[in-house]
């Protein structure tokens, strides 16, 4: 045997055996050192050369004496090599010494295989036979059963191949989960006096358990006990002295199943410096254990259902994986992230500086055929959508400062069902009692009403069931609609409408339940404000995806609530932007525009208008008629009057 050889001889034997097997049986592995106890086995493995260790497929030991189970477990784990307990025996026919060895070796050495050496032996065996030669006159095939046979059965009958050993948090109980039949096995070894034990199963959740028990003790050999009474996820049992007791608890326990993940897209493209939070939702039997990894390396402390990794540089890439496990199995989700340079356009930079949770520039290149199937990327949150019946690569909202900020044209290829659909999030719903604060913004330029109802710019949910909708309502006037958790709508309506075609408008809808108000801003100025109950939550759109350019009338209809025109730079923020932030955002988009008008001073004493070139016009109605203000140069101080005033720039 290898244990009788010197270390040098062991190394030579292992090498020679590996060489011979490579020729005749390459699939076979070599096992060593098979020493008499853990201490000697560990000493040998510590002394083996790296070459010798690489030739081993299995580490094994006997456990007749010595004690360093954790040392063997650690060295096997460090070399990623399986470890077996290959031989044990003793002369204690009661089996109690055997039981304690099984408990210690499995819980502390973490061996998946435990082998008893003497099945038949006069004193050491599970079965007692003299083992005389058949030529001996005293030979007999008869045998008696030692009590240790039943003790062994308390383990082997119930802890079957494929079971997973789990922690029981005490020094007497060996716990194993059997995924084949969703059962929990508890083997209690008591080498001492009697005691009572209480097991709490609450970490498995509110499950309905049923249990059976068997026991080997004085006068009992795997005797069936009365069915367990399990109340409030726990039960108490009396454990007699010098006994081994096995409880088998059954319930419907399922391996984790991932029901949703964020982002939904597994291949995520982001602007450099941006990084969404990753998360998964799971249905399964608790307790659940999560572990996130980055580029294949476990992230220390990332052991929850959500993980927020640091941003990565432009042109970089990374993979992120979450493994969730319970005693029933495991499930895995993986994302691959690449980054592209952040935009150089002034508006996009201003929008990103305000930390949106979603940003769809809608600047993908035209590919023809309605661009069906082209991905509309969310470069911040990874919540990508899909284009259908659109024209991409269209005019910018500011051709002078942001010529690369192209838009998407909706409602031209088809009069309806022209949109970005299947955007999985963000989900802004909240239960009643919660304050919802968020913002939705976009650049829009209509081509006129196409005769369809409620033209939609961006919405989450179908008609009358929306979490929010930036759209056009009565009179085709732009509005921002929010529904609280009870389904009550708050509609902030402006006077600007789709009839103001050919003009770009910056629309911003703000829900601020903390202050009980929903607001709509047009071109940096508040256009409407309506009350909403504070702490009234936001309705749940029941998983209906977000859409851009149109929304569905019902859960099963097409996207018929169609916006006709151009849309660009849709953004969602998970907080309420202030009036100052919205005006700054608007100014970033119109700065230096020949037809863009901007405020240069806002105070209680009045407002001043500035423009780069062109003729300032004014009207008392948004639709006109507009009159030139002659001999006026910027900045222009708006006179305080009691009538509404509208201003625009006419090119020279």
C-alpha positions as CSV (number, residue, x, y, z in Angstrom):
1,X,0.0,0.0,0.0
2,X,1.1,3.6,-0.6
3,X,1.0,4.4,3.1
4,X,3.9,1.9,3.7
5,X,6.2,3.6,1.3
6,X,8.6,6.5,1.9
7,X,7.6,9.9,0.4
8,X,10.1,9.5,-2.4
9,X,8.8,6.1,-3.2
10,X,5.2,7.4,-3.2
11,X,6.1,10.1,-5.7
12,X,7.8,7.6,-8.0
13,X,4.9,5.1,-7.7
14,X,2.3,7.8,-8.5
15,X,4.3,9.0,-11.5
16,X,4.8,5.5,-12.8
17,X,1.2,4.6,-12.4
18,X,0.0,7.8,-14.1
19,X,2.3,7.1,-17.1
20,X,1.1,3.5,-17.4
21,X,-2.6,4.6,-17.2
22,X,-2.0,7.3,-19.8
23,X,-1.1,4.4,-22.2
24,X,-3.7,1.8,-21.3
25,X,-6.5,3.6,-19.5
26,X,-6.2,7.4,-19.8
27,X,-9.6,8.1,-18.3
28,X,-8.6,6.5,-14.9
29,X,-7.4,8.7,-12.1
30,X,-4.8,8.2,-9.3
31,X,-5.8,8.4,-5.6
32,X,-3.4,9.1,-2.8
33,X,-2.1,9.1,0.0
34,X,-4.6,6.8,1.8
35,X,-2.7,7.2,5.1
36,X,-3.9,5.9,8.4
37,X,-5.2,9.2,9.7
38,X,-5.8,12.8,8.7
39,X,-2.5,14.1,10.2
40,X,-0.3,11.7,8.2
41,X,-2.3,12.3,5.0
42,X,-2.0,16.0,5.4
43,X,1.8,15.7,6.1
44,X,2.2,13.6,2.9
45,X,0.2,16.0,0.8
46,X,2.1,19.0,2.2
47,X,5.4,17.2,1.2
48,X,4.4,16.0,-2.3
49,X,6.0,18.0,-5.1
50,X,3.8,20.1,-7.4
51,X,4.3,17.5,-10.1
52,X,3.1,14.7,-7.9
53,X,0.0,16.7,-6.8
54,X,-0.8,17.4,-10.4
55,X,-0.9,13.7,-11.2
56,X,-3.6,13.0,-8.5
57,X,-7.3,13.0,-9.3
58,X,-8.4,12.3,-5.8
59,X,-7.1,12.8,-2.2
60,X,-8.1,10.2,0.3
61,X,-7.4,9.3,3.9
62,X,-8.3,6.9,6.7
63,X,-9.4,8.2,10.0
64,X,-8.3,5.6,12.5
65,X,-6.5,8.1,14.6
66,X,-5.2,11.6,14.6
67,X,-7.4,14.6,14.1
68,X,-7.0,17.5,11.6
69,X,-10.1,17.2,9.4
70,X,-10.2,21.0,8.6
71,X,-6.6,20.9,7.5
72,X,-7.3,18.2,4.9
73,X,-10.5,20.0,3.8
74,X,-8.5,23.2,3.2
75,X,-5.7,21.6,1.2
76,X,-8.2,19.8,-1.0
77,X,-10.1,23.0,-1.6
78,X,-7.0,24.9,-2.4
79,X,-6.0,22.4,-5.0
80,X,-9.6,21.9,-6.3
81,X,-9.2,18.2,-5.8
82,X,-11.9,15.9,-4.3
83,X,-11.3,14.4,-0.9
84,X,-12.7,11.0,0.3
85,X,-12.7,9.2,3.6
86,X,-11.6,5.9,2.3
87,X,-11.4,3.6,5.3
88,X,-12.5,3.4,8.9
89,X,-13.4,0.7,11.5
90,X,-13.5,0.1,15.2
91,X,-14.4,-2.7,17.6
92,X,-17.3,-0.9,19.3
93,X,-20.2,-3.1,18.4
94,X,-22.7,-0.5,19.7
95,X,-21.9,1.8,16.8
96,X,-21.7,4.9,18.9
97,X,-18.0,5.4,18.1
98,X,-18.8,4.8,14.4
99,X,-21.6,7.4,14.5
100,X,-19.4,10.1,16.0
101,X,-16.7,9.4,13.4
102,X,-19.2,9.8,10.6
103,X,-20.5,13.0,12.0
104,X,-17.1,14.5,12.5
105,X,-15.6,13.4,9.2
106,X,-18.6,14.7,7.1
107,X,-19.2,18.0,8.9
108,X,-15.5,19.0,9.5
109,X,-13.7,17.3,6.6
110,X,-16.6,17.9,4.1
111,X,-16.1,14.5,2.4
112,X,-18.7,13.4,-0.1
113,X,-17.8,9.8,0.3
114,X,-17.4,7.9,3.6
115,X,-16.4,4.2,3.5
116,X,-16.7,1.7,6.3
117,X,-13.9,-0.9,6.0
118,X,-15.2,-4.1,7.7
119,X,-18.7,-5.0,6.7
120,X,-18.2,-8.6,8.0
121,X,-15.8,-9.2,10.9
122,X,-15.9,-11.0,14.2
123,X,-15.9,-7.8,16.2
124,X,-15.2,-4.9,13.9
125,X,-17.9,-5.6,11.3
126,X,-21.4,-4.5,10.9
127,X,-22.1,-8.2,10.7
128,X,-20.4,-10.7,13.1
129,X,-18.9,-13.8,11.5
130,X,-15.8,-15.7,12.5
131,X,-14.5,-15.6,8.9
132,X,-12.9,-19.0,9.0
133,X,-11.9,-20.8,5.9
134,X,-14.4,-23.2,4.5
135,X,-11.9,-26.1,5.1
136,X,-12.0,-25.3,8.9
137,X,-14.3,-27.6,10.8
138,X,-15.6,-24.7,12.8
139,X,-16.6,-22.8,9.6
140,X,-20.2,-21.5,9.5
141,X,-22.1,-19.2,7.1
142,X,-24.2,-17.9,10.0
143,X,-23.8,-14.4,11.3
144,X,-25.3,-12.0,13.8
145,X,-26.1,-8.4,13.3
146,X,-24.2,-5.9,15.5
147,X,-26.0,-2.9,16.6
148,X,-23.6,-0.7,14.6
149,X,-25.3,-2.1,11.5
150,X,-28.4,-0.2,12.4
151,X,-26.4,2.8,13.5
152,X,-24.9,2.9,10.0
153,X,-28.4,2.6,8.6
154,X,-29.5,5.7,10.4
155,X,-27.1,7.5,8.0
156,X,-27.0,5.5,4.8
157,X,-30.7,4.7,4.6
158,X,-31.7,8.3,4.5
159,X,-28.7,10.4,3.4
160,X,-28.6,9.2,-0.2
161,X,-26.2,10.0,-3.1
162,X,-26.9,13.5,-4.4
163,X,-27.8,14.9,-1.0
164,X,-26.2,18.2,0.1
165,X,-24.8,18.6,3.6
166,X,-26.0,21.8,5.2
167,X,-25.2,23.5,8.5
168,X,-27.4,22.6,11.5
169,X,-25.6,24.9,13.9
170,X,-25.0,22.3,16.7
171,X,-22.5,19.7,17.6
172,X,-24.7,16.7,17.4
173,X,-26.8,17.0,14.2
174,X,-25.8,16.1,10.7
175,X,-28.2,17.8,8.3
176,X,-28.6,16.9,4.6
177,X,-31.0,18.2,1.9
178,X,-32.2,15.7,-0.7
179,X,-33.2,17.6,-3.9
180,X,-34.6,14.4,-5.5
181,X,-37.6,14.3,-3.2
182,X,-37.3,17.7,-1.5
183,X,-36.7,16.3,2.0
184,X,-34.6,17.4,4.9
185,X,-32.7,14.7,6.8
186,X,-31.5,15.3,10.4
187,X,-29.3,12.6,12.0
188,X,-28.7,13.3,15.8
189,X,-25.7,11.5,17.4
190,X,-25.9,11.4,21.2
191,X,-22.9,9.7,22.9
192,X,-23.9,11.1,26.3
193,X,-27.0,11.4,28.5
194,X,-30.5,12.2,27.3
195,X,-31.5,15.7,26.2
196,X,-34.3,17.5,24.5
197,X,-33.7,19.3,21.2
198,X,-35.8,21.9,19.4
199,X,-35.4,22.6,15.6
200,X,-36.5,25.8,14.1
201,X,-37.3,25.6,10.4
202,X,-38.3,29.3,9.9
203,X,-35.4,30.0,7.6
204,X,-37.1,27.8,5.0
205,X,-40.1,30.1,5.0
206,X,-43.7,29.4,5.8
207,X,-43.9,25.9,4.5
208,X,-46.1,23.0,5.5
209,X,-43.8,20.3,6.9
210,X,-44.5,16.7,7.7
211,X,-42.0,14.4,9.4
212,X,-41.1,10.8,10.3
213,X,-38.5,9.5,12.6
214,X,-36.5,6.4,13.3
215,X,-34.1,5.6,16.2
216,X,-31.4,3.2,17.2
217,X,-30.9,3.0,20.9
218,X,-30.9,0.5,23.7
219,X,-33.5,-2.1,22.7
220,X,-34.4,-0.3,19.4
221,X,-32.9,-1.0,16.0
222,X,-34.0,1.7,13.5
223,X,-37.4,1.6,15.2
224,X,-40.1,3.9,13.7
225,X,-41.2,6.6,16.1
226,X,-44.5,8.5,16.2
227,X,-45.0,11.1,13.4
228,X,-43.5,14.5,14.2
229,X,-45.8,17.4,15.3
230,X,-44.4,20.5,13.6
231,X,-46.0,23.8,14.8
232,X,-45.0,27.3,13.8
233,X,-42.1,26.0,11.8
234,X,-40.5,24.1,14.8
235,X,-40.6,20.9,16.7
236,X,-39.1,19.5,19.9
237,X,-37.9,15.9,20.4
238,X,-36.5,13.9,23.2
239,X,-33.1,12.2,22.4
240,X,-32.3,9.3,24.6
241,X,-28.8,8.5,25.9
242,X,-26.4,6.5,23.6
243,X,-28.6,6.8,20.6
244,X,-28.8,7.8,16.9
245,X,-32.0,9.3,15.8
246,X,-33.0,10.3,12.2
247,X,-35.8,12.8,11.3
248,X,-37.0,13.0,7.7
249,X,-38.9,16.2,6.9
250,X,-40.7,16.6,3.6
251,X,-42.3,19.6,1.9
252,X,-42.6,21.2,-1.5
253,X,-39.2,22.8,-1.9
254,X,-38.1,24.1,-5.2
255,X,-34.8,25.2,-6.7
256,X,-34.6,29.0,-7.3
257,X,-36.3,30.2,-10.4
258,X,-35.4,33.7,-11.7
259,X,-38.7,35.5,-12.6
260,X,-37.2,38.8,-13.7
261,X,-33.9,40.6,-14.0
262,X,-32.8,44.2,-14.5
263,X,-31.6,45.1,-17.0
264,X,-33.6,42.5,-19.1
265,X,-31.1,42.8,-22.0
266,X,-28.2,40.5,-21.3
267,X,-25.9,42.5,-23.7
268,X,-25.8,46.0,-22.4
269,X,-24.2,49.0,-24.1
270,X,-23.7,52.1,-21.9
271,X,-22.1,55.5,-22.1
272,X,-18.7,55.6,-20.4
273,X,-19.1,56.6,-16.8
274,X,-22.7,55.1,-16.6
275,X,-23.6,51.9,-14.8
276,X,-27.1,50.7,-13.9
277,X,-27.8,48.6,-10.8
278,X,-28.2,44.9,-11.6
279,X,-30.9,42.9,-9.8
280,X,-32.8,39.7,-10.0
281,X,-36.2,38.5,-8.6
282,X,-36.5,34.9,-7.6
283,X,-39.3,32.6,-6.6
284,X,-38.2,29.7,-4.4
285,X,-38.0,28.2,-1.0
286,X,-35.9,30.3,1.4
287,X,-33.3,30.7,2.7
288,X,-31.7,32.0,-0.5
289,X,-28.0,32.7,-0.8
290,X,-26.7,35.2,-3.5
291,X,-23.2,35.7,-4.8
292,X,-22.3,38.2,-7.5
293,X,-19.1,38.0,-9.6
294,X,-17.4,40.4,-11.9
295,X,-15.4,38.9,-14.8
296,X,-15.6,35.5,-13.1
297,X,-14.3,36.7,-9.7
298,X,-16.6,36.7,-6.7
299,X,-17.3,40.2,-5.4
300,X,-16.7,40.4,-1.6
301,X,-19.9,41.4,0.2
302,X,-22.1,41.3,-3.0
303,X,-24.5,38.8,-1.5
304,X,-27.9,40.4,-2.0
305,X,-30.5,40.3,-4.8
306,X,-29.1,43.6,-6.2
307,X,-25.6,44.8,-7.0
308,X,-24.3,48.2,-8.1
309,X,-20.9,47.8,-9.8
310,X,-18.6,50.8,-10.4
311,X,-18.6,52.4,-13.8
312,X,-16.1,51.3,-16.5
313,X,-14.1,53.5,-18.9
314,X,-15.0,54.1,-22.5
315,X,-14.3,51.1,-24.7
316,X,-14.1,48.8,-21.7
317,X,-16.2,45.7,-21.1
318,X,-17.1,43.4,-18.2
319,X,-19.3,40.5,-17.4
320,X,-21.5,40.3,-14.3
321,X,-23.1,37.2,-12.9
322,X,-25.4,36.4,-10.0
323,X,-25.8,32.9,-8.7
324,X,-28.7,32.3,-6.3
325,X,-28.9,29.1,-4.3
326,X,-30.9,27.3,-1.8
327,X,-30.9,23.7,-0.6
328,X,-33.0,22.7,-3.6
329,X,-30.5,23.9,-6.3
330,X,-29.3,27.1,-8.0
331,X,-30.0,29.5,-10.8
332,X,-27.7,31.9,-12.7
333,X,-28.1,35.1,-14.6
334,X,-25.2,36.8,-16.6
335,X,-24.9,40.2,-18.2
336,X,-22.2,41.4,-20.6
337,X,-21.5,45.2,-20.6
338,X,-19.6,47.3,-23.1
339,X,-19.2,51.1,-23.1
340,X,-19.1,53.7,-25.8
341,X,-17.9,57.3,-25.5
342,X,-20.2,59.7,-23.7
343,X,-22.0,62.1,-26.0
344,X,-20.5,65.5,-26.8
345,X,-23.8,67.2,-27.5
346,X,-24.5,70.0,-25.0
347,X,-28.0,68.8,-24.2
348,X,-27.1,65.2,-23.7
349,X,-24.2,66.1,-21.4
350,X,-26.6,68.3,-19.3
351,X,-29.2,65.6,-19.1
352,X,-26.6,63.0,-18.0
353,X,-25.2,65.4,-15.4
354,X,-28.6,65.2,-13.7
355,X,-28.3,61.4,-13.3
356,X,-31.2,59.9,-15.2
357,X,-32.1,56.2,-14.6
358,X,-33.0,55.9,-18.3
359,X,-31.8,57.8,-21.4
360,X,-32.9,56.9,-24.9
361,X,-31.3,59.4,-27.4
362,X,-33.1,57.7,-30.4
363,X,-30.1,58.5,-32.5
364,X,-29.6,55.1,-34.1
365,X,-28.7,55.1,-37.8
366,X,-31.4,54.6,-40.4
367,X,-31.4,51.1,-41.8
368,X,-34.6,51.2,-44.0
369,X,-37.7,49.2,-44.1
370,X,-39.2,50.9,-41.1
371,X,-36.1,50.0,-39.1
372,X,-38.0,47.0,-37.7
373,X,-36.0,45.2,-35.1
374,X,-33.4,47.8,-34.6
375,X,-32.5,48.2,-30.9
376,X,-33.3,51.5,-29.3
377,X,-30.6,51.7,-26.6
378,X,-31.0,53.0,-23.1
379,X,-27.3,54.1,-22.6
380,X,-27.8,54.6,-18.9
381,X,-30.1,51.9,-17.5
382,X,-29.8,49.2,-20.1
383,X,-33.6,49.1,-20.6
384,X,-33.4,48.7,-24.4
385,X,-36.5,48.7,-26.7
386,X,-37.2,47.7,-30.3
387,X,-38.1,50.0,-33.1
388,X,-40.9,49.3,-35.5
389,X,-42.3,51.3,-38.4
390,X,-40.0,54.3,-37.8
391,X,-37.6,56.5,-39.8
392,X,-34.2,57.0,-38.0
393,X,-31.4,59.5,-38.5
394,X,-33.8,62.5,-38.7
395,X,-33.2,66.2,-38.0
396,X,-31.8,67.4,-34.7
397,X,-33.8,69.7,-32.3
398,X,-30.8,72.1,-32.7
399,X,-28.9,71.7,-36.0
400,X,-26.4,74.4,-35.0
401,X,-25.2,73.2,-31.6
402,X,-26.2,69.5,-31.7
403,X,-26.2,68.4,-35.3
404,X,-25.3,64.8,-34.3
405,X,-28.3,64.6,-32.0
406,X,-30.6,63.0,-34.6
407,X,-34.2,62.0,-33.9
408,X,-36.6,59.3,-34.8
409,X,-39.7,60.0,-36.9
410,X,-42.9,58.3,-35.9
411,X,-46.2,57.8,-37.7
412,X,-44.9,58.2,-41.2
413,X,-44.2,54.7,-42.3
414,X,-47.5,53.5,-40.8
415,X,-50.3,55.7,-39.3
416,X,-50.2,53.6,-36.2
417,X,-48.0,51.0,-34.5
418,X,-45.0,53.2,-35.1
419,X,-43.0,53.2,-31.9
420,X,-40.3,51.8,-29.7
421,X,-41.9,48.9,-27.8
422,X,-41.0,46.3,-25.2
423,X,-38.9,48.6,-23.0
424,X,-38.8,46.6,-19.8
425,X,-38.4,49.5,-17.4
426,X,-37.9,51.5,-15.3
427,X,-40.9,50.6,-13.1
428,X,-42.0,53.6,-11.1
429,X,-45.0,52.0,-9.4
430,X,-45.3,52.3,-5.6
431,X,-48.0,51.2,-3.2
432,X,-50.4,53.5,-1.5
433,X,-48.7,55.2,1.5
434,X,-45.5,55.9,-0.6
435,X,-44.4,59.2,-2.1
436,X,-43.5,58.9,-5.8
437,X,-41.1,61.6,-7.1
438,X,-39.9,61.3,-10.7
439,X,-39.4,63.2,-14.0
440,X,-40.0,62.3,-17.7
441,X,-38.6,64.5,-20.4
442,X,-38.3,64.5,-24.2
443,X,-37.8,66.7,-27.3
444,X,-40.8,66.6,-29.7
445,X,-41.7,68.1,-33.0
446,X,-45.1,67.1,-34.4
447,X,-46.1,66.8,-38.0
448,X,-49.8,67.5,-37.2
449,X,-52.6,65.4,-35.8
450,X,-53.1,62.2,-37.7
451,X,-56.7,61.7,-36.4
452,X,-55.8,59.2,-33.7
453,X,-56.7,59.7,-30.0
454,X,-54.2,60.5,-27.2
455,X,-51.0,60.7,-29.3
456,X,-48.2,59.3,-27.0
457,X,-44.7,60.4,-26.6
458,X,-43.6,58.1,-23.8
459,X,-45.7,56.0,-21.5
460,X,-45.5,53.0,-19.1
461,X,-48.7,51.0,-19.4
462,X,-51.7,51.0,-21.7
463,X,-54.5,53.6,-21.8
464,X,-56.2,54.3,-18.5
465,X,-53.8,52.0,-16.7
466,X,-50.6,54.0,-17.1
467,X,-48.0,54.6,-14.4
468,X,-47.3,57.8,-16.4
469,X,-47.7,59.2,-19.9
470,X,-46.2,62.2,-21.6
471,X,-48.7,62.6,-24.4
472,X,-51.4,64.9,-25.9
473,X,-54.9,65.0,-24.4
474,X,-58.0,67.1,-25.0
475,X,-57.5,69.4,-28.0
476,X,-54.3,67.6,-28.8
477,X,-52.6,69.7,-26.2
478,X,-49.4,68.3,-24.6
479,X,-49.9,67.0,-21.1
480,X,-48.3,64.9,-18.4
481,X,-50.5,62.2,-16.9
482,X,-49.8,60.3,-13.7
483,X,-52.0,57.7,-12.0
484,X,-51.8,57.0,-8.3
485,X,-52.0,53.6,-6.7
486,X,-55.8,53.9,-6.6
487,X,-55.9,54.6,-10.4
488,X,-56.9,58.2,-10.0
489,X,-55.3,60.3,-12.8
490,X,-53.7,63.7,-12.4
491,X,-53.4,65.5,-15.8
492,X,-51.2,68.6,-16.2
493,X,-52.3,70.1,-19.6
494,X,-50.5,72.8,-21.5
495,X,-51.9,75.1,-24.2
496,X,-49.3,74.0,-26.8
497,X,-50.6,71.3,-29.1
498,X,-49.8,69.1,-32.0
499,X,-51.1,71.9,-34.3
500,X,-47.9,73.8,-33.5
501,X,-46.2,71.6,-36.0
502,X,-42.8,72.2,-37.4
503,X,-41.5,73.5,-34.0
504,X,-39.4,71.7,-31.5
505,X,-40.6,71.7,-27.9
506,X,-38.8,70.5,-24.8
507,X,-41.4,68.8,-22.6
508,X,-40.8,67.8,-19.0
509,X,-43.3,66.1,-16.8
510,X,-42.6,66.1,-13.0
511,X,-44.5,64.1,-10.4
512,X,-43.7,65.4,-6.9
513,X,-46.0,63.6,-4.5
514,X,-44.0,64.9,-1.6
515,X,-45.4,68.3,-2.4
516,X,-48.7,67.0,-3.7
517,X,-48.3,68.3,-7.3
518,X,-47.8,67.2,-10.9
519,X,-46.3,69.7,-13.3
520,X,-45.6,70.1,-17.0
521,X,-42.9,72.3,-18.3
522,X,-42.6,73.4,-22.0
523,X,-39.4,75.0,-23.2
524,X,-38.1,75.5,-19.7
525,X,-41.2,77.2,-18.3
526,X,-44.0,75.7,-16.2
527,X,-47.1,75.3,-18.4
528,X,-49.4,73.5,-15.9
529,X,-49.6,72.3,-12.3
530,X,-52.4,70.1,-10.8
531,X,-52.7,68.5,-7.4
532,X,-52.1,64.9,-6.5
533,X,-52.6,63.3,-3.1
534,X,-49.3,63.0,-1.3
535,X,-48.2,59.4,-0.3
536,X,-50.8,58.0,-2.7
537,X,-48.3,55.8,-4.6
538,X,-48.3,55.1,-8.4
539,X,-50.5,52.5,-10.1
540,X,-48.8,49.2,-11.1
541,X,-48.9,48.8,-14.9
542,X,-49.0,45.0,-14.4
543,X,-45.8,44.4,-16.3
544,X,-46.8,46.3,-19.4
545,X,-43.6,47.6,-20.9
546,X,-42.8,51.2,-21.5
547,X,-43.2,52.6,-25.1
548,X,-42.0,55.6,-27.0
549,X,-44.0,57.1,-29.9
550,X,-47.3,55.3,-29.2
551,X,-49.0,53.2,-26.6
552,X,-51.7,50.5,-26.6
553,X,-55.3,51.2,-26.0
554,X,-55.8,47.9,-24.1
555,X,-53.6,45.1,-22.9
556,X,-54.2,43.1,-26.1
557,X,-54.5,45.9,-28.7
558,X,-51.9,47.3,-31.0
559,X,-50.0,50.6,-30.4
560,X,-52.8,52.8,-31.9
561,X,-52.4,55.9,-29.7
562,X,-49.8,57.3,-32.2
563,X,-47.7,60.4,-32.0
564,X,-47.0,61.9,-35.4
565,X,-43.6,63.5,-35.6
566,X,-40.1,63.6,-34.3
567,X,-38.9,62.5,-30.8
568,X,-35.4,62.7,-29.4
569,X,-33.6,62.3,-26.1
570,X,-36.2,60.7,-23.9
571,X,-35.1,60.6,-20.2
572,X,-36.4,59.4,-16.9
573,X,-35.2,60.6,-13.5
574,X,-36.1,58.9,-10.2
575,X,-36.6,62.2,-8.5
576,X,-38.4,65.5,-9.2
577,X,-36.3,68.0,-11.2
578,X,-36.5,71.5,-9.9
579,X,-37.6,74.5,-12.1
580,X,-34.1,75.7,-12.2
581,X,-32.7,72.3,-13.3
582,X,-35.4,72.1,-16.0
583,X,-34.6,75.6,-17.3
584,X,-30.9,74.8,-17.4
585,X,-31.6,71.6,-19.2
586,X,-33.7,73.4,-21.8
587,X,-31.1,76.1,-22.3
588,X,-28.5,73.5,-23.0
589,X,-30.5,72.4,-25.9
590,X,-31.3,75.7,-27.5
591,X,-28.1,77.6,-26.7
592,X,-26.9,79.5,-29.8
593,X,-29.8,78.3,-31.9
594,X,-30.9,80.8,-34.6
595,X,-34.5,80.0,-33.8
596,X,-34.0,79.3,-30.1
597,X,-35.1,81.7,-27.4
598,X,-33.7,81.6,-23.9
599,X,-34.1,83.4,-20.6
600,X,-31.0,85.1,-19.4
601,X,-32.4,86.5,-16.2
602,X,-35.3,85.3,-14.0
603,X,-36.3,87.2,-10.9
604,X,-39.2,88.7,-9.1
605,X,-38.7,91.9,-11.0
606,X,-39.1,90.3,-14.4
607,X,-37.5,88.2,-17.1
608,X,-35.0,89.0,-19.9
609,X,-34.9,87.2,-23.2
610,X,-31.7,86.7,-25.3
611,X,-31.1,85.2,-28.8
612,X,-28.2,84.9,-31.1
613,X,-29.7,86.4,-34.2
614,X,-33.1,86.8,-35.8
615,X,-36.2,89.0,-35.2
616,X,-38.1,88.8,-32.0
617,X,-41.9,88.4,-32.4
618,X,-44.7,88.5,-29.9
619,X,-48.4,87.4,-29.8
620,X,-51.1,87.1,-27.2
621,X,-52.0,83.6,-28.3
622,X,-49.6,80.7,-28.9
623,X,-51.1,80.2,-32.4
624,X,-50.5,83.8,-33.3
625,X,-50.7,86.1,-35.2
626,X,-47.2,87.1,-34.3
627,X,-45.9,90.7,-34.7
628,X,-42.3,91.8,-35.1
629,X,-40.8,93.8,-32.3
630,X,-38.8,96.3,-34.4
631,X,-35.5,97.9,-33.3
632,X,-35.2,95.4,-30.5
633,X,-31.8,93.9,-29.6
634,X,-31.0,91.2,-27.0
635,X,-31.3,91.2,-24.1
636,X,-35.0,92.2,-24.1
637,X,-36.7,92.9,-20.8
638,X,-40.2,91.6,-20.9
639,X,-42.7,94.3,-19.8
640,X,-45.0,93.3,-17.0
641,X,-48.6,93.2,-18.2
642,X,-51.8,91.5,-17.2
643,X,-52.2,89.7,-20.5
644,X,-50.4,86.5,-21.5
645,X,-47.5,86.9,-23.9
646,X,-45.8,84.5,-26.3
647,X,-42.5,85.1,-28.0
648,X,-40.6,83.5,-30.9
649,X,-37.7,84.3,-33.2
650,X,-38.1,84.8,-36.9
651,X,-35.0,84.4,-39.0
652,X,-33.8,87.5,-40.8
